[in-house]
């Protein structure tokens, strides 16, 4: 992945993304604030790996939360400025 103008890209872990998409999580307000900053372009150089996205898929799938899984993936793909590293 290319470096951002601000320096090295920053990997977002599954904990932050899960907090954002779960109905209830104590870190949800913080996750929402960070991801809104990324989506608006105020925070730059962040990315998620495909492994992180797989972790989220498995978290919902293993709990048989299929509708919630679809909602979560829909929410994540609409974060426009969040890059995804295929590795």
VMD Tcl script that builds the backbone (N, CA, C; Angstrom):
set m [mol new atoms 261]
animate dup $m
set s [atomselect $m all]
$s set {name element resname resid chain x y z} {
  {N N UNK 1 A 0.843 -1.179 0.000}
  {CA C UNK 1 A 0.000 0.000 0.000}
  {C C UNK 1 A 0.886 1.239 0.000}
  {N N UNK 2 A 0.507 2.243 -0.757}
  {CA C UNK 2 A 1.271 3.477 -0.835}
  {C C UNK 2 A 1.190 4.239 0.477}
  {N N UNK 3 A 2.257 4.976 0.759}
  {CA C UNK 3 A 2.243 5.829 1.938}
  {C C UNK 3 A 1.342 7.030 1.693}
  {N N UNK 4 A 0.686 7.458 2.737}
  {CA C UNK 4 A -0.121 8.670 2.621}
  {C C UNK 4 A 0.795 9.883 2.713}
  {N N UNK 5 A 0.278 11.041 2.385}
  {CA C UNK 5 A 1.069 12.264 2.484}
  {C C UNK 5 A 1.470 12.558 3.919}
  {N N UNK 6 A 0.719 12.034 4.859}
  {CA C UNK 6 A 0.982 12.284 6.270}
  {C C UNK 6 A 1.993 11.301 6.857}
  {N N UNK 7 A 2.424 10.300 6.102}
  {CA C UNK 7 A 3.346 9.289 6.620}
  {C C UNK 7 A 2.833 7.900 6.329}
  {N N UNK 8 A 3.265 6.966 7.142}
  {CA C UNK 8 A 2.846 5.584 6.939}
  {C C UNK 8 A 1.350 5.426 7.174}
  {N N UNK 9 A 0.712 4.560 6.372}
  {CA C UNK 9 A -0.711 4.290 6.592}
  {C C UNK 9 A -0.938 3.640 7.961}
  {N N UNK 10 A -2.103 3.833 8.508}
  {CA C UNK 10 A -2.437 3.303 9.830}
  {C C UNK 10 A -3.515 2.240 9.674}
  {N N UNK 11 A -3.220 1.055 10.190}
  {CA C UNK 11 A -4.149 -0.069 10.121}
  {C C UNK 11 A -5.216 0.063 11.199}
  {N N UNK 12 A -6.462 -0.078 10.795}
  {CA C UNK 12 A -7.574 -0.102 11.748}
  {C C UNK 12 A -7.870 -1.558 12.070}
  {N N UNK 13 A -7.909 -1.881 13.336}
  {CA C UNK 13 A -8.151 -3.255 13.772}
  {C C UNK 13 A -9.650 -3.550 13.837}
  {N N UNK 14 A -9.950 -4.824 13.933}
  {CA C UNK 14 A -11.348 -5.266 13.935}
  {C C UNK 14 A -12.120 -4.745 15.145}
  {N N UNK 15 A -11.458 -4.539 16.278}
  {CA C UNK 15 A -12.155 -4.046 17.474}
  {C C UNK 15 A -12.858 -2.715 17.204}
  {N N UNK 16 A -12.175 -1.817 16.518}
  {CA C UNK 16 A -12.757 -0.512 16.223}
  {C C UNK 16 A -13.932 -0.651 15.258}
  {N N UNK 17 A -13.761 -1.456 14.222}
  {CA C UNK 17 A -14.840 -1.634 13.246}
  {C C UNK 17 A -16.021 -2.389 13.844}
  {N N UNK 18 A -15.739 -3.381 14.686}
  {CA C UNK 18 A -16.835 -4.102 15.352}
  {C C UNK 18 A -17.611 -3.179 16.282}
  {N N UNK 19 A -16.896 -2.335 17.018}
  {CA C UNK 19 A -17.576 -1.386 17.907}
  {C C UNK 19 A -18.495 -0.473 17.102}
  {N N UNK 20 A -18.076 -0.114 15.912}
  {CA C UNK 20 A -18.870 0.761 15.047}
  {C C UNK 20 A -20.142 0.081 14.556}
  {N N UNK 21 A -20.061 -1.200 14.197}
  {CA C UNK 21 A -21.212 -1.862 13.571}
  {C C UNK 21 A -22.101 -2.637 14.540}
  {N N UNK 22 A -21.592 -2.957 15.738}
  {CA C UNK 22 A -22.432 -3.670 16.700}
  {C C UNK 22 A -23.508 -2.734 17.243}
  {N N UNK 23 A -24.645 -3.328 17.624}
  {CA C UNK 23 A -25.735 -2.510 18.172}
  {C C UNK 23 A -25.321 -1.843 19.473}
  {N N UNK 24 A -24.623 -2.594 20.315}
  {CA C UNK 24 A -24.186 -2.048 21.598}
  {C C UNK 24 A -22.727 -2.395 21.817}
  {N N UNK 25 A -21.945 -1.396 22.133}
  {CA C UNK 25 A -20.538 -1.591 22.454}
  {C C UNK 25 A -20.076 -0.356 23.207}
  {N N UNK 26 A -19.307 -0.555 24.256}
  {CA C UNK 26 A -18.877 0.592 25.059}
  {C C UNK 26 A -17.967 1.536 24.271}
  {N N UNK 27 A -17.333 1.036 23.210}
  {CA C UNK 27 A -16.450 1.863 22.394}
  {C C UNK 27 A -17.142 2.473 21.172}
  {N N UNK 28 A -18.434 2.241 21.036}
  {CA C UNK 28 A -19.166 2.719 19.855}
  {C C UNK 28 A -19.051 4.235 19.651}
  {N N UNK 29 A -19.209 5.073 20.683}
  {CA C UNK 29 A -19.089 6.520 20.449}
  {C C UNK 29 A -17.707 6.928 19.926}
  {N N UNK 30 A -16.671 6.315 20.447}
  {CA C UNK 30 A -15.310 6.624 19.991}
  {C C UNK 30 A -15.109 6.132 18.565}
  {N N UNK 31 A -15.557 4.905 18.285}
  {CA C UNK 31 A -15.428 4.344 16.940}
  {C C UNK 31 A -16.183 5.202 15.929}
  {N N UNK 32 A -17.365 5.625 16.291}
  {CA C UNK 32 A -18.178 6.464 15.397}
  {C C UNK 32 A -17.452 7.778 15.096}
  {N N UNK 33 A -16.862 8.382 16.114}
  {CA C UNK 33 A -16.154 9.652 15.928}
  {C C UNK 33 A -14.941 9.472 15.007}
  {N N UNK 34 A -14.177 8.420 15.227}
  {CA C UNK 34 A -12.996 8.161 14.397}
  {C C UNK 34 A -13.400 7.890 12.953}
  {N N UNK 35 A -14.384 7.029 12.755}
  {CA C UNK 35 A -14.772 6.665 11.392}
  {C C UNK 35 A -15.468 7.814 10.659}
  {N N UNK 36 A -16.158 8.671 11.381}
  {CA C UNK 36 A -16.721 9.871 10.742}
  {C C UNK 36 A -15.597 10.797 10.278}
  {N N UNK 37 A -14.550 10.895 11.082}
  {CA C UNK 37 A -13.395 11.703 10.689}
  {C C UNK 37 A -12.712 11.156 9.446}
  {N N UNK 38 A -12.614 9.839 9.357}
  {CA C UNK 38 A -12.023 9.206 8.172}
  {C C UNK 38 A -12.912 9.441 6.965}
  {N N UNK 39 A -14.206 9.211 7.126}
  {CA C UNK 39 A -15.147 9.355 6.013}
  {C C UNK 39 A -15.188 10.786 5.481}
  {N N UNK 40 A -15.057 11.748 6.370}
  {CA C UNK 40 A -15.105 13.154 5.950}
  {C C UNK 40 A -13.787 13.625 5.345}
  {N N UNK 41 A -12.730 12.856 5.546}
  {CA C UNK 41 A -11.424 13.249 5.032}
  {C C UNK 41 A -10.593 14.029 6.029}
  {N N UNK 42 A -11.141 14.300 7.225}
  {CA C UNK 42 A -10.374 15.015 8.249}
  {C C UNK 42 A -9.237 14.153 8.789}
  {N N UNK 43 A -9.469 12.852 8.871}
  {CA C UNK 43 A -8.427 11.900 9.268}
  {C C UNK 43 A -8.018 11.131 8.017}
  {N N UNK 44 A -6.725 11.096 7.732}
  {CA C UNK 44 A -6.263 10.499 6.482}
  {C C UNK 44 A -5.229 9.410 6.740}
  {N N UNK 45 A -5.124 8.510 5.758}
  {CA C UNK 45 A -4.084 7.494 5.796}
  {C C UNK 45 A -4.472 6.230 6.538}
  {N N UNK 46 A -5.749 5.988 6.752}
  {CA C UNK 46 A -6.209 4.803 7.469}
  {C C UNK 46 A -6.671 3.735 6.494}
  {N N UNK 47 A -6.463 2.482 6.873}
  {CA C UNK 47 A -6.925 1.381 6.033}
  {C C UNK 47 A -7.273 0.182 6.900}
  {N N UNK 48 A -8.049 -0.724 6.328}
  {CA C UNK 48 A -8.376 -2.002 6.968}
  {C C UNK 48 A -7.834 -3.103 6.070}
  {N N UNK 49 A -7.399 -4.184 6.664}
  {CA C UNK 49 A -6.931 -5.314 5.865}
  {C C UNK 49 A -8.112 -6.236 5.572}
  {N N UNK 50 A -7.950 -7.069 4.567}
  {CA C UNK 50 A -9.010 -8.032 4.273}
  {C C UNK 50 A -9.170 -9.008 5.433}
  {N N UNK 51 A -8.086 -9.269 6.172}
  {CA C UNK 51 A -8.176 -10.158 7.339}
  {C C UNK 51 A -9.097 -9.560 8.400}
  {N N UNK 52 A -9.033 -8.257 8.587}
  {CA C UNK 52 A -9.911 -7.583 9.547}
  {C C UNK 52 A -11.364 -7.716 9.101}
  {N N UNK 53 A -11.604 -7.540 7.815}
  {CA C UNK 53 A -12.970 -7.688 7.305}
  {C C UNK 53 A -13.459 -9.124 7.470}
  {N N UNK 54 A -12.569 -10.096 7.275}
  {CA C UNK 54 A -12.940 -11.498 7.487}
  {C C UNK 54 A -13.278 -11.760 8.946}
  {N N UNK 55 A -12.523 -11.162 9.866}
  {CA C UNK 55 A -12.820 -11.316 11.295}
  {C C UNK 55 A -14.233 -10.828 11.610}
  {N N UNK 56 A -14.610 -9.713 11.039}
  {CA C UNK 56 A -15.946 -9.164 11.278}
  {C C UNK 56 A -17.013 -10.091 10.710}
  {N N UNK 57 A -16.787 -10.580 9.510}
  {CA C UNK 57 A -17.735 -11.516 8.898}
  {C C UNK 57 A -17.906 -12.741 9.778}
  {N N UNK 58 A -16.795 -13.331 10.232}
  {CA C UNK 58 A -16.876 -14.533 11.076}
  {C C UNK 58 A -17.529 -14.242 12.421}
  {N N UNK 59 A -17.295 -13.063 12.985}
  {CA C UNK 59 A -17.885 -12.715 14.281}
  {C C UNK 59 A -19.407 -12.786 14.191}
  {N N UNK 60 A -19.976 -12.168 13.165}
  {CA C UNK 60 A -21.429 -12.196 12.995}
  {C C UNK 60 A -21.921 -13.576 12.574}
  {N N UNK 61 A -21.224 -14.214 11.636}
  {CA C UNK 61 A -21.638 -15.517 11.117}
  {C C UNK 61 A -21.660 -16.568 12.227}
  {N N UNK 62 A -20.625 -16.584 13.074}
  {CA C UNK 62 A -20.548 -17.576 14.155}
  {C C UNK 62 A -21.645 -17.401 15.196}
  {N N UNK 63 A -22.242 -16.244 15.244}
  {CA C UNK 63 A -23.351 -15.986 16.168}
  {C C UNK 63 A -24.706 -16.078 15.461}
  {N N UNK 64 A -24.671 -16.519 14.210}
  {CA C UNK 64 A -25.866 -16.668 13.380}
  {C C UNK 64 A -26.637 -15.349 13.255}
  {N N UNK 65 A -25.897 -14.260 13.148}
  {CA C UNK 65 A -26.481 -12.926 13.007}
  {C C UNK 65 A -26.341 -12.480 11.550}
  {N N UNK 66 A -27.017 -13.190 10.666}
  {CA C UNK 66 A -26.838 -12.978 9.233}
  {C C UNK 66 A -27.365 -11.613 8.787}
  {N N UNK 67 A -28.544 -11.221 9.260}
  {CA C UNK 67 A -29.070 -9.900 8.886}
  {C C UNK 67 A -28.143 -8.799 9.392}
  {N N UNK 68 A -27.658 -8.945 10.617}
  {CA C UNK 68 A -26.745 -7.964 11.184}
  {C C UNK 68 A -25.427 -7.936 10.415}
  {N N UNK 69 A -25.000 -9.102 9.925}
  {CA C UNK 69 A -23.784 -9.177 9.111}
  {C C UNK 69 A -23.947 -8.347 7.837}
  {N N UNK 70 A -25.074 -8.505 7.179}
  {CA C UNK 70 A -25.335 -7.737 5.956}
  {C C UNK 70 A -25.356 -6.240 6.262}
  {N N UNK 71 A -26.008 -5.862 7.356}
  {CA C UNK 71 A -26.050 -4.450 7.753}
  {C C UNK 71 A -24.650 -3.922 8.061}
  {N N UNK 72 A -23.834 -4.746 8.725}
  {CA C UNK 72 A -22.472 -4.342 9.084}
  {C C UNK 72 A -21.616 -4.124 7.842}
  {N N UNK 73 A -21.663 -5.065 6.916}
  {CA C UNK 73 A -20.878 -4.931 5.689}
  {C C UNK 73 A -21.342 -3.712 4.898}
  {N N UNK 74 A -22.642 -3.492 4.845}
  {CA C UNK 74 A -23.173 -2.317 4.157}
  {C C UNK 74 A -22.647 -1.030 4.792}
  {N N UNK 75 A -22.625 -0.976 6.115}
  {CA C UNK 75 A -22.119 0.216 6.801}
  {C C UNK 75 A -20.633 0.423 6.508}
  {N N UNK 76 A -19.867 -0.654 6.513}
  {CA C UNK 76 A -18.423 -0.535 6.315}
  {C C UNK 76 A -18.055 -0.133 4.888}
  {N N UNK 77 A -18.771 -0.650 3.905}
  {CA C UNK 77 A -18.404 -0.307 2.527}
  {C C UNK 77 A -18.765 1.131 2.176}
  {N N UNK 78 A -19.546 1.781 3.017}
  {CA C UNK 78 A -19.906 3.175 2.764}
  {C C UNK 78 A -18.982 4.170 3.470}
  {N N UNK 79 A -17.928 3.678 4.100}
  {CA C UNK 79 A -16.909 4.572 4.659}
  {C C UNK 79 A -15.954 4.868 3.504}
  {N N UNK 80 A -16.173 5.979 2.849}
  {CA C UNK 80 A -15.538 6.268 1.561}
  {C C UNK 80 A -14.023 6.410 1.619}
  {N N UNK 81 A -13.484 6.978 2.634}
  {CA C UNK 81 A -12.050 7.280 2.669}
  {C C UNK 81 A -11.228 6.199 3.371}
  {N N UNK 82 A -11.857 5.083 3.714}
  {CA C UNK 82 A -11.141 3.987 4.373}
  {C C UNK 82 A -10.621 3.037 3.306}
  {N N UNK 83 A -9.314 2.953 3.182}
  {CA C UNK 83 A -8.715 2.057 2.203}
  {C C UNK 83 A -8.762 0.617 2.682}
  {N N UNK 84 A -8.637 -0.309 1.737}
  {CA C UNK 84 A -8.583 -1.737 2.066}
  {C C UNK 84 A -7.341 -2.311 1.418}
  {N N UNK 85 A -6.509 -2.939 2.241}
  {CA C UNK 85 A -5.294 -3.589 1.762}
  {C C UNK 85 A -5.624 -5.045 1.483}
  {N N UNK 86 A -5.390 -5.532 0.271}
  {CA C UNK 86 A -5.753 -6.913 -0.060}
  {C C UNK 86 A -4.877 -7.964 0.608}
  {N N UNK 87 A -3.859 -7.560 1.328}
  {CA C UNK 87 A -2.963 -8.545 1.967}
  {C C UNK 87 A -3.392 -8.897 3.355}
}
mol reanalyze $m
mol bondsrecalc $m
mol representation Tube
mol addrep $m
